[in-house]
Amino acid sequence: MHDIAEFLSKHDPFLALDPAEIEQLAERVEIEYYEAGATIFRQGEGPPDAMWVVRTGTVELRDRGRVLDLLGEGEPFGHPWMLSGLPTGWEARARASSLCYRLAADDVIPLLADPAGLRSVARALMDRPRPGGEPTSRTVGLDAVQQSARALIRGRPVICEPGISLQDAAGRMSDEGASCILIDLGNAGLGILTDHDLRSRVVAAGLSLQTPVEEVMSAPAFTVGAEETGVELMLTMLDRGIRHVPVLTSRGELLGVVDDIDLLAAEARTPFVLRREITDAVDADALRRIAAQLDPTLIELHEGGVEAARVSAILSVLVDALVRRSIQFSIAAHGPPPATLGWLSLGSFGRLEAVPSSDFDSGMVWSDPAGSDPTDYMKRLAADVVDALTAMGWQPDPHGVTATGVMSASSIGEWRAAIRKWLEPPSSEEELVAISIVLDARTIYGPGGDLDVPSLLRQAHPDPGMLRLLLRLALANKPPTGFLKNLVVEHSGDHAGRFDIKHGGLLPITNIARYAGLAAGVATTSTGERLRAAGEAGTLTQSDAATLDEAFDLLCELRLEQQIRALETASSPDNLIDPKTLNPLTRRYLRDAFRAVASVQKSLKSKLAWST
């Protein structure tokens, strides 16, 4: 039993115990072996009468099927519910063949009753994810984002016919205490009229209250399915700037309406509050004050259990709103634009994958001039917006990919000419980068349509020359190749001993996804959605697409975790990670992730050789 006692003495929560106590505990340890996939305990079971410590292998902690954490040698589990007397909040399952030590509650609890033992348990509980647990002061109110749209419905919807008067519609809303009313349009779906519509479209416009509701409603109303998650719903509402969303069953039956109040957290810093404040801001100083609340909001979302991809998407759409309001301020200062304009969100913001360290990449397009040249006006507007975002803390792209630069701001005619040139072989590395930038673009201000620059490139699909260019780019960035046991490091230079998780991990996957997504014919800019579409279309194998998707999620979570910790300590977030600060299991998974990316790149390299 001495080897068991020696092992336990090196790990929390047993570090502070007396050697004699550990020897006594070791004599009562039960050794359990689990095959890969075996369940150790299920989620929601009665309070366990023991805790476990991983001796060898890997154990997953799962919340409703989603892997929350991976435990390796020396890591305990089950103790939160053993100590609290509550049902298990997670499922524990062996990811690989695992040997665990089982320690009975009656043997462990007395030993952990001293202050040193309790402190170590408290640290362990604080360092674990907290789904299904009691909300903390930082996460109170964020539970809604984890629920389904069905669960967020608070009452029965108010419905009327399109021909009733505004007065009758307002009366029904008042009687039911509702902030919106839905209009049944038969086969045409639903219309919607909100209390805000009544104020802005009826009262402010001086419309008669006898006007039929169909003349003022918004139709068709945007709807979501009942199983849409709260975080997806939040992102959609933020992006579209809407406050009410009808919820339908899979058969198209109306269940009710979710409004933004249902998704508001108790504290002031929530995405919806910020989105409203941005819309209501009266000047650039007000926007700067609102932008200063972004970092605390990101911290709260992260601590509330919102996955990294959704945190990045929420950040991206909030910055979109800051840009649109800044454009409106510039137009108010300089007068109406002499040509129709569109603003492009580029880079990580275009892909809805921004993080606190992201550069602010942007572009502009305007209609071909019919009279005087609008270029000077557009340059002034671009400078106003870029300066405003810089004052908010977002640094413009150091390589000049901004709306103030020549490369990414011009008339639609000049954009067409540039794209034709980019596609003429042979293309330079600069043109290859330009193609990738435009394919990641989203139009966040302006009409799109004839000014939709990304569609000019997508119309070239399935041009084999362009696909070869993107395939070259997919092979340009390699994951780190230096391995020291489970540490993945750069060999030399300023980053020796650390790795750049963006350029060494995320960028290769992003580039592969861009190529494979275009080959699959999808217009989305999201890396994850591109990979999944490529797997379904066969431009990547299902296995490779799933492997890259999982690796991308892991790297995003790791990067955001590191950057959130930097924000909490008032440090500047960056993309450099020291593997020695990671636990052994995470280091092993990083190694496997990088090897997976390198393996896919090797396969794609063969495809490139055959296509030339």
VENRANOR-V380641 format. One record per residue. N is the residue number from 0. RES is the residue in one letter. PHI is phi in radians with two decimals (* if undefined). Layout:
n,res,phi
N,RES,PHI
N,RES,PHI
This chain:
n,res,phi
0,M,*
1,H,-1.10
2,D,-1.15
3,I,-1.17
4,A,-1.10
5,E,-1.11
6,F,-1.12
7,L,-1.07
8,S,-1.14
9,K,-1.68
10,H,-2.33
11,D,-1.14
12,P,-1.70
13,F,-1.87
14,L,-1.04
15,A,-1.60
16,L,-1.36
17,D,-1.19
18,P,-0.93
19,A,-1.15
20,E,-1.16
21,I,-1.18
22,E,-1.08
23,Q,-1.14
24,L,-1.15
25,A,-1.07
26,E,-1.16
27,R,-1.83
28,V,-1.17
29,E,-1.78
30,I,-1.69
31,E,-2.14
32,Y,-2.05
33,Y,-2.20
34,E,-1.24
35,A,-1.00
36,G,1.62
37,A,-1.28
38,T,-1.52
39,I,-1.55
40,F,-2.64
41,R,-1.67
42,Q,-1.20
43,G,1.50
44,E,-1.20
45,G,-0.99
46,P,-0.92
47,P,-1.23
48,D,-1.75
49,A,-2.78
50,M,-2.21
51,W,-2.22
52,V,-2.29
53,V,-1.29
54,R,-1.63
55,T,-2.47
56,G,1.66
57,T,-2.45
58,V,-2.12
59,E,-1.65
60,L,-1.82
61,R,-2.18
62,D,-2.03
63,R,0.89
64,G,1.56
65,R,-1.63
66,V,-1.26
67,L,-1.67
68,D,-2.73
69,L,-2.13
70,L,-1.88
71,G,-2.06
72,E,-0.91
73,G,1.49
74,E,-1.62
75,P,-1.54
76,F,-2.70
77,G,1.55
78,H,-1.19
79,P,-1.02
80,W,-1.47
81,M,-1.09
82,L,-1.33
83,S,-1.53
84,G,1.32
85,L,-1.76
86,P,-1.04
87,T,-1.11
88,G,-1.47
89,W,-2.33
90,E,-1.69
91,A,-1.93
92,R,-2.44
93,A,-1.25
94,R,-1.41
95,A,-2.28
96,S,-0.93
97,S,-2.37
98,L,-1.94
99,C,-2.21
100,Y,-1.67
101,R,-1.80
102,L,-2.07
103,A,-1.15
104,A,-1.02
105,D,-1.08
106,D,-1.52
107,V,-1.57
108,I,-0.99
109,P,-1.06
110,L,-1.28
111,L,-1.64
112,A,-1.36
113,D,-1.35
114,P,-0.97
115,A,-1.12
116,G,-1.13
117,L,-1.13
118,R,-1.10
119,S,-1.17
120,V,-1.13
121,A,-1.04
122,R,-1.09
123,A,-1.08
124,L,-1.17
125,M,-1.19
126,D,-1.49
127,R,-1.70
128,P,-1.04
129,R,-2.15
130,P,-1.13
131,G,1.32
132,G,-1.56
133,E,-1.20
134,P,-1.18
135,T,-1.59
136,S,-1.12
137,R,-1.45
138,T,-1.98
139,V,-1.02
140,G,1.61
141,L,-1.60
142,D,-1.02
143,A,-1.03
144,V,-1.20
145,Q,-1.59
146,Q,-1.58
147,S,-1.45
148,A,-1.04
149,R,-0.99
150,A,-1.25
151,L,-1.54
152,I,-1.21
153,R,-1.85
154,G,-2.96
155,R,-1.32
156,P,-1.29
157,V,-1.70
158,I,-2.23
159,C,-2.48
160,E,-1.54
161,P,-1.14
162,G,-1.54
163,I,-1.25
164,S,-1.36
165,L,-1.03
166,Q,-1.09
167,D,-1.13
168,A,-1.10
169,A,-1.11
170,G,-1.11
171,R,-1.13
172,M,-1.06
173,S,-1.12
174,D,-1.07
175,E,-1.60
176,G,1.15
177,A,-1.74
178,S,-1.72
179,C,-2.73
180,I,-2.33
181,L,-1.69
182,I,-1.94
183,D,-1.39
184,L,-1.84
185,G,1.15
186,N,-1.16
187,A,-1.44
188,G,1.66
189,L,-2.18
190,G,-1.85
191,I,-2.52
192,L,-2.28
193,T,-1.93
194,D,-1.09
195,H,-1.17
196,D,-1.06
197,L,-1.09
198,R,-1.28
199,S,-1.48
200,R,-1.74
201,V,-1.90
202,V,-1.12
203,A,-1.13
204,A,-1.55
205,G,1.24
206,L,-1.25
207,S,-1.20
208,L,-1.24
209,Q,-1.56
210,T,-1.09
211,P,-1.07
212,V,-1.09
213,E,-1.15
214,E,-1.43
215,V,-2.07
216,M,-1.11
217,S,-1.71
218,A,-2.63
219,P,-1.31
220,A,-1.21
221,F,-1.26
222,T,-2.19
223,V,-2.33
224,G,-1.39
225,A,-1.14
226,E,-1.66
227,E,-1.00
228,T,-1.35
229,G,-1.03
230,V,-1.22
231,E,-1.14
232,L,-1.13
233,M,-1.04
234,L,-1.08
235,T,-1.09
236,M,-1.15
237,L,-1.12
238,D,-1.15
239,R,-1.53
240,G,1.17
241,I,-1.96
242,R,-2.10
243,H,-2.40
244,V,-2.38
245,P,-1.16
246,V,-1.98
247,L,-2.05
248,T,-1.31
249,S,-1.12
250,R,-1.63
251,G,1.48
252,E,-1.48
253,L,-1.32
254,L,-1.72
255,G,2.87
256,V,-2.24
257,V,-1.80
258,D,-2.01
259,D,-1.13
260,I,-1.08
261,D,-1.17
262,L,-1.86
263,L,-1.33
264,A,-1.45
265,A,-1.22
266,E,-1.54
267,A,-1.28
268,R,-1.51
269,T,-2.28
270,P,-0.98
271,F,-1.17
272,V,-1.09
273,L,-1.10
274,R,-1.07
275,R,-1.16
276,E,-1.12
277,I,-1.10
278,T,-1.06
279,D,-1.56
280,A,-1.03
281,V,-1.70
282,D,-2.79
283,A,-1.15
284,D,-1.09
285,A,-1.11
286,L,-1.09
287,R,-1.12
288,R,-1.13
289,I,-1.19
290,A,-1.06
291,A,-1.15
292,Q,-1.56
293,L,-1.13
294,D,-1.07
295,P,-1.04
296,T,-1.14
297,L,-1.09
298,I,-1.06
299,E,-1.18
300,L,-1.08
301,H,-1.11
302,E,-1.17
303,G,-1.41
304,G,1.61
305,V,-1.27
306,E,-1.14
307,A,-1.00
308,A,-1.06
309,R,-1.32
310,V,-1.05
311,S,-1.12
312,A,-1.15
313,I,-1.11
314,L,-1.01
315,S,-1.08
316,V,-1.28
317,L,-1.20
318,V,-1.19
319,D,-0.94
320,A,-1.13
321,L,-1.09
322,V,-1.12
323,R,-1.05
324,R,-1.18
325,S,-1.15
326,I,-1.08
327,Q,-1.09
328,F,-1.11
329,S,-1.14
330,I,-1.11
331,A,-1.10
332,A,-1.40
333,H,-1.84
334,G,1.61
335,P,-1.03
336,P,-1.16
337,P,-1.30
338,A,-2.61
339,T,-1.14
340,L,-2.16
341,G,-2.34
342,W,-1.93
343,L,-1.87
344,S,-1.61
345,L,-2.08
346,G,1.10
347,S,-1.13
348,F,-1.19
349,G,-1.14
350,R,-1.51
351,L,1.07
352,E,-2.22
353,A,-1.25
354,V,-2.32
355,P,-0.96
356,S,-1.53
357,S,-1.14
358,D,-1.28
359,F,-1.64
360,D,-1.66
361,S,-2.67
362,G,-2.66
363,M,-2.40
364,V,-2.53
365,W,-2.47
366,S,-1.16
367,D,-1.07
368,P,-1.17
369,A,-1.64
370,G,-2.32
371,S,-1.20
372,D,-1.26
373,P,-1.49
374,T,-1.02
375,D,-1.06
376,Y,-1.09
377,M,-1.11
378,K,-1.13
379,R,-1.11
380,L,-1.11
381,A,-1.05
382,A,-1.11
383,D,-1.02
384,V,-1.22
385,V,-1.11
386,D,-1.10
387,A,-1.12
388,L,-1.19
389,T,-1.12
390,A,-1.12
391,M,-1.45
392,G,1.89
393,W,-1.67
394,Q,-1.44
395,P,-1.17
396,D,-0.97
397,P,-1.19
398,H,-1.65
399,G,1.51
400,V,-1.48
401,T,-2.42
402,A,-1.18
403,T,-1.56
404,G,-1.67
405,V,-1.27
406,M,-1.11
407,S,-2.10
408,A,-2.56
409,S,-2.95
410,S,-1.24
411,I,-1.12
412,G,-1.12
413,E,-1.22
414,W,-1.07
415,R,-1.05
416,A,-1.12
417,A,-1.12
418,I,-1.15
419,R,-1.04
420,K,-1.17
421,W,-1.04
422,L,-1.56
423,E,-1.47
424,P,-1.27
425,P,-1.43
426,S,-1.76
427,S,-1.36
428,E,-1.09
429,E,-1.09
430,E,-1.21
431,L,-1.10
432,V,-1.12
433,A,-1.06
434,I,-1.05
435,S,-1.14
436,I,-1.11
437,V,-1.20
438,L,-1.15
439,D,-1.63
440,A,-1.42
441,R,-2.20
442,T,-1.46
443,I,-1.92
444,Y,-2.57
445,G,1.93
446,P,-1.40
447,G,1.18
448,G,0.98
449,D,-1.17
450,L,-1.80
451,D,-1.41
452,V,-1.11
453,P,-0.99
454,S,-1.17
455,L,-1.09
456,L,-1.35
457,R,-1.15
458,Q,-1.14
459,A,-1.33
460,H,-1.18
461,P,-1.76
462,D,-0.96
463,P,-1.12
464,G,-1.12
465,M,-1.19
466,L,-1.12
467,R,-1.11
468,L,-1.05
469,L,-1.21
470,L,-1.16
471,R,-1.01
472,L,-1.15
473,A,-1.11
474,L,-1.75
475,A,-1.28
476,N,-1.73
477,K,-1.82
478,P,-1.19
479,P,-0.97
480,T,-2.01
481,G,-1.53
482,F,-2.07
483,L,-2.16
484,K,0.93
485,N,-1.76
486,L,-1.61
487,V,-1.96
488,V,-2.36
489,E,-1.36
490,H,-1.32
491,S,-2.64
492,G,1.51
493,D,-1.09
494,H,-1.76
495,A,-1.01
496,G,1.48
497,R,-2.20
498,F,-2.31
499,D,-1.56
500,I,-1.20
501,K,-1.32
502,H,-1.32
503,G,-1.58
504,G,-2.18
505,L,-1.32
506,L,-1.10
507,P,-1.01
508,I,-1.20
509,T,-1.03
510,N,-1.20
511,I,-1.10
512,A,-1.12
513,R,-1.12
514,Y,-1.07
515,A,-1.20
516,G,-1.17
517,L,-1.15
518,A,-1.08
519,A,-1.45
520,G,1.43
521,V,-1.75
522,A,-1.69
523,T,-1.08
524,T,-1.77
525,S,-1.24
526,T,-1.06
527,G,-1.07
528,E,-1.16
529,R,-1.10
530,L,-1.11
531,R,-1.14
532,A,-1.15
533,A,-1.14
534,G,-1.14
535,E,-1.23
536,A,-1.48
537,G,1.56
538,T,-1.31
539,L,-2.21
540,T,-1.18
541,Q,-0.99
542,S,-1.15
543,D,-1.12
544,A,-1.09
545,A,-1.17
546,T,-1.10
547,L,-1.16
548,D,-1.08
549,E,-1.15
550,A,-1.11
551,F,-1.10
552,D,-1.06
553,L,-1.06
554,L,-1.16
555,C,-1.11
556,E,-1.09
557,L,-1.14
558,R,-1.14
559,L,-1.13
560,E,-0.98
561,Q,-1.13
562,Q,-1.31
563,I,-1.11
564,R,-1.08
565,A,-1.12
566,L,-1.08
567,E,-1.16
568,T,-1.81
569,A,1.04
570,S,-1.73
571,S,-1.41
572,P,-1.21
573,D,-2.52
574,N,-1.87
575,L,-1.66
576,I,-2.22
577,D,-1.60
578,P,-1.02
579,K,-1.19
580,T,-1.49
581,L,-1.69
582,N,-1.27
583,P,-0.99
584,L,-1.16
585,T,-1.11
586,R,-1.08
587,R,-1.13
588,Y,-1.22
589,L,-1.11
590,R,-1.00
591,D,-1.13
592,A,-1.11
593,F,-1.14
594,R,-1.14
595,A,-1.12
596,V,-1.08
597,A,-1.09
598,S,-1.15
599,V,-1.14
600,Q,-1.08
601,K,-1.09
602,S,-1.13
603,L,-1.19
604,K,-1.08
605,S,-1.13
606,K,-1.11
607,L,-1.13
608,A,-1.11
609,W,-1.26
610,S,-1.54
611,T,-1.88
